[in-house]
Amino acid sequence: MLIEPTRDFEIIRMWPRAMFQKKENGRLLIKQFVRQLELPGVYMLYRGDNLYYIGKATKDLFGRLHSHANKSTDTYYAHWDHFSAFAFTGTPGTSKAKLTEIEAILIAAMPTSKNRSTPRFKAVRIPKQLLKAR
């Protein structure tokens, strides 16, 4: 069975935080050349290979990530060195619900993240018959 890739997202995978420091003629190169960061999306901050935080950008990924990377008063400023992001490329105006759902799924799936929010999903319990089976 073939699994079709989602058409509503593009991924930026494990880029170094230093991308938010590279400039030419006083302008940040990442802002000039990575159009995906102009889009809303869900992002992950990592310390080494370990996931640290999962967040959502409802307007543009660049603004949220730039703030985390350069604002020393930001809660997560000192705690990450790489980032990944899912940039929403789908129909404008339909992103908020999708982003909220993806962020919640990632937070629930990654118990080591430092997110304060805990998404609420209906829990599926192991049936008693399976617990008794050998």
Rosetta constraint file for C-alpha pairs under 8 A:
AtomPair CA 7 CA 89 HARMONIC 7.61 0.50
AtomPair CA 7 CA 90 HARMONIC 7.20 0.50
AtomPair CA 8 CA 88 HARMONIC 5.67 0.50
AtomPair CA 8 CA 89 HARMONIC 4.93 0.50
AtomPair CA 8 CA 90 HARMONIC 4.35 0.50
AtomPair CA 8 CA 91 HARMONIC 7.94 0.50
AtomPair CA 9 CA 86 HARMONIC 5.83 0.50
AtomPair CA 9 CA 87 HARMONIC 5.32 0.50
AtomPair CA 9 CA 88 HARMONIC 4.61 0.50
AtomPair CA 9 CA 89 HARMONIC 5.28 0.50
AtomPair CA 9 CA 90 HARMONIC 6.99 0.50
AtomPair CA 10 CA 36 HARMONIC 7.62 0.50
AtomPair CA 10 CA 86 HARMONIC 5.60 0.50
AtomPair CA 10 CA 87 HARMONIC 5.22 0.50
AtomPair CA 10 CA 88 HARMONIC 6.77 0.50
AtomPair CA 10 CA 89 HARMONIC 6.97 0.50
AtomPair CA 11 CA 84 HARMONIC 7.26 0.50
AtomPair CA 11 CA 85 HARMONIC 5.66 0.50
AtomPair CA 11 CA 86 HARMONIC 4.62 0.50
AtomPair CA 11 CA 87 HARMONIC 6.24 0.50
AtomPair CA 12 CA 84 HARMONIC 5.19 0.50
AtomPair CA 12 CA 85 HARMONIC 5.04 0.50
AtomPair CA 12 CA 86 HARMONIC 6.47 0.50
AtomPair CA 12 CA 87 HARMONIC 7.73 0.50
AtomPair CA 13 CA 83 HARMONIC 7.01 0.50
AtomPair CA 13 CA 84 HARMONIC 4.48 0.50
AtomPair CA 13 CA 85 HARMONIC 6.60 0.50
AtomPair CA 14 CA 82 HARMONIC 5.58 0.50
AtomPair CA 14 CA 83 HARMONIC 5.13 0.50
AtomPair CA 14 CA 84 HARMONIC 4.92 0.50
AtomPair CA 15 CA 19 HARMONIC 7.38 0.50
AtomPair CA 15 CA 82 HARMONIC 5.39 0.50
AtomPair CA 15 CA 83 HARMONIC 5.42 0.50
AtomPair CA 15 CA 84 HARMONIC 6.41 0.50
AtomPair CA 16 CA 81 HARMONIC 6.01 0.50
AtomPair CA 16 CA 82 HARMONIC 4.33 0.50
AtomPair CA 16 CA 83 HARMONIC 6.49 0.50
AtomPair CA 17 CA 21 HARMONIC 7.95 0.50
AtomPair CA 17 CA 69 HARMONIC 6.69 0.50
AtomPair CA 17 CA 80 HARMONIC 7.64 0.50
AtomPair CA 17 CA 81 HARMONIC 5.09 0.50
AtomPair CA 17 CA 82 HARMONIC 5.01 0.50
AtomPair CA 17 CA 83 HARMONIC 6.68 0.50
AtomPair CA 18 CA 22 HARMONIC 6.88 0.50
AtomPair CA 18 CA 81 HARMONIC 7.80 0.50
AtomPair CA 19 CA 29 HARMONIC 7.88 0.50
AtomPair CA 19 CA 30 HARMONIC 6.32 0.50
AtomPair CA 20 CA 28 HARMONIC 6.90 0.50
AtomPair CA 20 CA 30 HARMONIC 6.60 0.50
AtomPair CA 20 CA 66 HARMONIC 6.51 0.50
AtomPair CA 20 CA 69 HARMONIC 6.87 0.50
AtomPair CA 20 CA 70 HARMONIC 7.90 0.50
AtomPair CA 21 CA 28 HARMONIC 6.92 0.50
AtomPair CA 22 CA 28 HARMONIC 5.89 0.50
AtomPair CA 22 CA 29 HARMONIC 5.98 0.50
AtomPair CA 22 CA 30 HARMONIC 7.43 0.50
AtomPair CA 23 CA 27 HARMONIC 5.14 0.50
AtomPair CA 23 CA 28 HARMONIC 4.43 0.50
AtomPair CA 23 CA 29 HARMONIC 5.40 0.50
AtomPair CA 24 CA 28 HARMONIC 6.63 0.50
AtomPair CA 24 CA 29 HARMONIC 6.55 0.50
AtomPair CA 27 CA 32 HARMONIC 7.79 0.50
AtomPair CA 28 CA 32 HARMONIC 6.64 0.50
AtomPair CA 29 CA 33 HARMONIC 6.11 0.50
AtomPair CA 30 CA 34 HARMONIC 5.53 0.50
AtomPair CA 31 CA 35 HARMONIC 7.36 0.50
AtomPair CA 31 CA 37 HARMONIC 7.33 0.50
AtomPair CA 31 CA 62 HARMONIC 7.26 0.50
AtomPair CA 34 CA 38 HARMONIC 7.81 0.50
AtomPair CA 35 CA 39 HARMONIC 7.50 0.50
AtomPair CA 36 CA 61 HARMONIC 7.92 0.50
AtomPair CA 36 CA 87 HARMONIC 5.80 0.50
AtomPair CA 37 CA 60 HARMONIC 6.17 0.50
AtomPair CA 37 CA 61 HARMONIC 4.84 0.50
AtomPair CA 37 CA 62 HARMONIC 4.84 0.50
AtomPair CA 37 CA 87 HARMONIC 6.91 0.50
AtomPair CA 38 CA 59 HARMONIC 7.90 0.50
AtomPair CA 38 CA 60 HARMONIC 4.89 0.50
AtomPair CA 38 CA 61 HARMONIC 6.16 0.50
AtomPair CA 38 CA 62 HARMONIC 6.12 0.50
AtomPair CA 39 CA 59 HARMONIC 6.56 0.50
AtomPair CA 39 CA 60 HARMONIC 4.66 0.50
AtomPair CA 39 CA 61 HARMONIC 6.03 0.50
AtomPair CA 39 CA 87 HARMONIC 5.90 0.50
AtomPair CA 39 CA 88 HARMONIC 6.14 0.50
AtomPair CA 39 CA 89 HARMONIC 7.17 0.50
AtomPair CA 40 CA 56 HARMONIC 7.83 0.50
AtomPair CA 40 CA 57 HARMONIC 5.25 0.50
AtomPair CA 40 CA 58 HARMONIC 4.88 0.50
AtomPair CA 40 CA 59 HARMONIC 4.81 0.50
AtomPair CA 40 CA 60 HARMONIC 4.43 0.50
AtomPair CA 40 CA 61 HARMONIC 5.57 0.50
AtomPair CA 40 CA 87 HARMONIC 6.03 0.50
AtomPair CA 40 CA 88 HARMONIC 5.65 0.50
AtomPair CA 40 CA 95 HARMONIC 7.34 0.50
AtomPair CA 41 CA 56 HARMONIC 5.96 0.50
AtomPair CA 41 CA 57 HARMONIC 5.28 0.50
AtomPair CA 41 CA 58 HARMONIC 6.55 0.50
AtomPair CA 41 CA 59 HARMONIC 8.00 0.50
AtomPair CA 41 CA 60 HARMONIC 7.09 0.50
AtomPair CA 41 CA 61 HARMONIC 6.00 0.50
AtomPair CA 41 CA 85 HARMONIC 6.77 0.50
AtomPair CA 41 CA 86 HARMONIC 5.36 0.50
AtomPair CA 41 CA 87 HARMONIC 4.46 0.50
AtomPair CA 41 CA 88 HARMONIC 5.20 0.50
AtomPair CA 41 CA 99 HARMONIC 6.29 0.50
AtomPair CA 42 CA 54 HARMONIC 7.32 0.50
AtomPair CA 42 CA 55 HARMONIC 5.74 0.50
AtomPair CA 42 CA 56 HARMONIC 4.40 0.50
AtomPair CA 42 CA 57 HARMONIC 6.12 0.50
AtomPair CA 42 CA 61 HARMONIC 7.66 0.50
AtomPair CA 42 CA 85 HARMONIC 5.61 0.50
AtomPair CA 42 CA 86 HARMONIC 5.26 0.50
AtomPair CA 42 CA 87 HARMONIC 6.81 0.50
AtomPair CA 42 CA 99 HARMONIC 6.28 0.50
AtomPair CA 42 CA 102 HARMONIC 7.34 0.50
AtomPair CA 42 CA 103 HARMONIC 6.23 0.50
AtomPair CA 43 CA 54 HARMONIC 5.79 0.50
AtomPair CA 43 CA 55 HARMONIC 5.29 0.50
AtomPair CA 43 CA 56 HARMONIC 6.16 0.50
AtomPair CA 43 CA 57 HARMONIC 7.71 0.50
AtomPair CA 43 CA 61 HARMONIC 7.63 0.50
AtomPair CA 43 CA 83 HARMONIC 6.99 0.50
AtomPair CA 43 CA 84 HARMONIC 5.62 0.50
AtomPair CA 43 CA 85 HARMONIC 4.03 0.50
AtomPair CA 43 CA 86 HARMONIC 6.25 0.50
AtomPair CA 44 CA 51 HARMONIC 6.96 0.50
AtomPair CA 44 CA 52 HARMONIC 7.37 0.50
AtomPair CA 44 CA 53 HARMONIC 5.67 0.50
AtomPair CA 44 CA 54 HARMONIC 4.48 0.50
AtomPair CA 44 CA 55 HARMONIC 6.34 0.50
AtomPair CA 44 CA 83 HARMONIC 5.53 0.50
AtomPair CA 44 CA 84 HARMONIC 5.18 0.50
AtomPair CA 44 CA 85 HARMONIC 6.14 0.50
AtomPair CA 45 CA 51 HARMONIC 6.17 0.50
AtomPair CA 45 CA 52 HARMONIC 5.48 0.50
AtomPair CA 45 CA 53 HARMONIC 5.10 0.50
AtomPair CA 45 CA 54 HARMONIC 6.41 0.50
AtomPair CA 45 CA 80 HARMONIC 5.88 0.50
AtomPair CA 45 CA 81 HARMONIC 7.46 0.50
AtomPair CA 45 CA 82 HARMONIC 6.04 0.50
AtomPair CA 45 CA 83 HARMONIC 4.59 0.50
AtomPair CA 45 CA 84 HARMONIC 6.70 0.50
AtomPair CA 46 CA 50 HARMONIC 5.41 0.50
AtomPair CA 46 CA 51 HARMONIC 4.44 0.50
AtomPair CA 46 CA 52 HARMONIC 4.95 0.50
AtomPair CA 46 CA 53 HARMONIC 7.00 0.50
AtomPair CA 46 CA 79 HARMONIC 7.91 0.50
AtomPair CA 46 CA 80 HARMONIC 5.14 0.50
AtomPair CA 46 CA 81 HARMONIC 6.09 0.50
AtomPair CA 46 CA 82 HARMONIC 5.15 0.50
AtomPair CA 46 CA 83 HARMONIC 5.86 0.50
AtomPair CA 47 CA 51 HARMONIC 6.44 0.50
AtomPair CA 47 CA 52 HARMONIC 6.17 0.50
AtomPair CA 47 CA 79 HARMONIC 6.38 0.50
AtomPair CA 47 CA 80 HARMONIC 4.45 0.50
AtomPair CA 47 CA 81 HARMONIC 5.40 0.50
AtomPair CA 47 CA 82 HARMONIC 6.63 0.50
AtomPair CA 48 CA 80 HARMONIC 7.58 0.50
AtomPair CA 48 CA 81 HARMONIC 6.59 0.50
AtomPair CA 48 CA 82 HARMONIC 7.10 0.50
AtomPair CA 51 CA 110 HARMONIC 7.86 0.50
AtomPair CA 51 CA 112 HARMONIC 7.00 0.50
AtomPair CA 51 CA 113 HARMONIC 5.97 0.50
AtomPair CA 52 CA 79 HARMONIC 7.46 0.50
AtomPair CA 52 CA 80 HARMONIC 7.03 0.50
AtomPair CA 52 CA 112 HARMONIC 7.15 0.50
AtomPair CA 52 CA 113 HARMONIC 4.86 0.50
AtomPair CA 52 CA 114 HARMONIC 5.83 0.50
AtomPair CA 53 CA 113 HARMONIC 5.03 0.50
AtomPair CA 53 CA 114 HARMONIC 5.38 0.50
AtomPair CA 53 CA 115 HARMONIC 5.92 0.50
AtomPair CA 54 CA 103 HARMONIC 6.88 0.50
AtomPair CA 54 CA 106 HARMONIC 7.33 0.50
AtomPair CA 54 CA 107 HARMONIC 6.57 0.50
AtomPair CA 54 CA 113 HARMONIC 6.91 0.50
AtomPair CA 54 CA 114 HARMONIC 7.99 0.50
AtomPair CA 54 CA 115 HARMONIC 6.73 0.50
AtomPair CA 55 CA 103 HARMONIC 6.68 0.50
AtomPair CA 56 CA 61 HARMONIC 7.97 0.50
AtomPair CA 56 CA 99 HARMONIC 6.76 0.50
AtomPair CA 56 CA 100 HARMONIC 7.36 0.50
AtomPair CA 56 CA 103 HARMONIC 6.55 0.50
AtomPair CA 57 CA 61 HARMONIC 5.32 0.50
AtomPair CA 57 CA 64 HARMONIC 6.24 0.50
AtomPair CA 58 CA 95 HARMONIC 7.64 0.50
AtomPair CA 58 CA 96 HARMONIC 6.41 0.50
AtomPair CA 58 CA 99 HARMONIC 7.66 0.50
AtomPair CA 60 CA 64 HARMONIC 7.10 0.50
AtomPair CA 61 CA 65 HARMONIC 6.08 0.50
AtomPair CA 61 CA 85 HARMONIC 7.96 0.50
AtomPair CA 61 CA 87 HARMONIC 7.45 0.50
AtomPair CA 62 CA 66 HARMONIC 5.68 0.50
AtomPair CA 63 CA 67 HARMONIC 6.13 0.50
AtomPair CA 64 CA 68 HARMONIC 6.34 0.50
AtomPair CA 65 CA 69 HARMONIC 6.07 0.50
AtomPair CA 66 CA 70 HARMONIC 5.95 0.50
AtomPair CA 66 CA 71 HARMONIC 7.88 0.50
AtomPair CA 67 CA 71 HARMONIC 5.26 0.50
AtomPair CA 67 CA 74 HARMONIC 7.05 0.50
AtomPair CA 68 CA 74 HARMONIC 5.86 0.50
AtomPair CA 68 CA 75 HARMONIC 7.77 0.50
AtomPair CA 68 CA 76 HARMONIC 6.10 0.50
AtomPair CA 68 CA 77 HARMONIC 5.14 0.50
AtomPair CA 69 CA 77 HARMONIC 5.80 0.50
AtomPair CA 70 CA 77 HARMONIC 7.06 0.50
AtomPair CA 71 CA 77 HARMONIC 6.63 0.50
AtomPair CA 72 CA 77 HARMONIC 5.74 0.50
AtomPair CA 72 CA 78 HARMONIC 7.62 0.50
AtomPair CA 73 CA 77 HARMONIC 7.08 0.50
AtomPair CA 76 CA 80 HARMONIC 7.12 0.50
AtomPair CA 88 CA 95 HARMONIC 6.82 0.50
AtomPair CA 90 CA 94 HARMONIC 7.44 0.50
AtomPair CA 90 CA 95 HARMONIC 7.27 0.50
AtomPair CA 91 CA 95 HARMONIC 7.39 0.50
AtomPair CA 94 CA 98 HARMONIC 7.18 0.50
AtomPair CA 95 CA 99 HARMONIC 5.85 0.50
AtomPair CA 96 CA 100 HARMONIC 6.12 0.50
AtomPair CA 97 CA 101 HARMONIC 6.17 0.50
AtomPair CA 98 CA 102 HARMONIC 6.16 0.50
AtomPair CA 99 CA 103 HARMONIC 5.97 0.50
AtomPair CA 100 CA 104 HARMONIC 6.12 0.50
AtomPair CA 101 CA 105 HARMONIC 6.17 0.50
AtomPair CA 102 CA 106 HARMONIC 6.16 0.50
AtomPair CA 103 CA 107 HARMONIC 6.15 0.50
AtomPair CA 104 CA 108 HARMONIC 6.09 0.50
AtomPair CA 104 CA 118 HARMONIC 7.86 0.50
AtomPair CA 104 CA 119 HARMONIC 5.39 0.50
AtomPair CA 105 CA 109 HARMONIC 6.04 0.50
AtomPair CA 105 CA 119 HARMONIC 7.70 0.50
AtomPair CA 106 CA 110 HARMONIC 5.99 0.50
AtomPair CA 107 CA 111 HARMONIC 6.73 0.50
AtomPair CA 107 CA 113 HARMONIC 6.87 0.50
AtomPair CA 107 CA 115 HARMONIC 7.27 0.50
AtomPair CA 107 CA 118 HARMONIC 7.28 0.50
AtomPair CA 107 CA 119 HARMONIC 7.12 0.50
AtomPair CA 108 CA 118 HARMONIC 7.14 0.50
AtomPair CA 108 CA 119 HARMONIC 6.34 0.50
AtomPair CA 126 CA 130 HARMONIC 6.73 0.50
AtomPair CA 126 CA 131 HARMONIC 7.02 0.50
AtomPair CA 127 CA 131 HARMONIC 6.67 0.50
AtomPair CA 128 CA 132 HARMONIC 6.30 0.50
AtomPair CA 129 CA 133 HARMONIC 6.14 0.50
